[in-house]
Amino acid sequence: MKKNVCTVLVCALIFAVLLAGCNDLSPAKPKPQSDMCGLIQGDISDFALSDLPPAHRNEIRNLYGCYWMTGVRNNCTEIGDANLVLYSTAMSFSYANIRWSRVSDSMWVCFAYGDDDSNYSEDGRRIAVKFTKDSGGTVKLWQCVKAMKQKSGPFTEKKAVEQVEKDGNVFYVYDKNNPSSPTMLAPIPR
């Protein structure tokens, strides 16, 4: 009987200590919204390309292509009519479920979702790609891979990736005629 009383007292004491350490017993506050690595501020609505006005679809089509950062050229972002592909030497992914948001006259954002996602919530966004155009007309691209919580960019040069085959495997490079061009992996559909 003394053991039971001691156990109850010890448990009550531990509970009291834990409760005393909690200075805020109010209901949980909503978590802050993800800003996708600082690329966007707050939540913005996005739309399927087909739901946008023709003038906006034309603006988006002018953004299509492969964008590279200067330097080593070991990663590339490719955007097309119904796909977003991130190539790199570590891992490459292809997204077919993409949506667009026009933030301003000089800024578009593209979001990629999983192929099975139809909710299009902010939490479901896997990739964000922001396109900006400066006064000279130069388009710059920044990207955020949500799982990595890392922003990359700016990507500026538009040049198609080139496909090469080595030992029966397909790789992608900046210049297949340059043997020192880093080989990026084939994209995995997401």
Summary of the structure (lengths in Angstrom):
residues: 190
radius of gyration: 23.9
end to end distance: 60.7
largest distance: 84.6
contacts: 475
relative contact order: 0.17
helix: 18%
strand: 36%
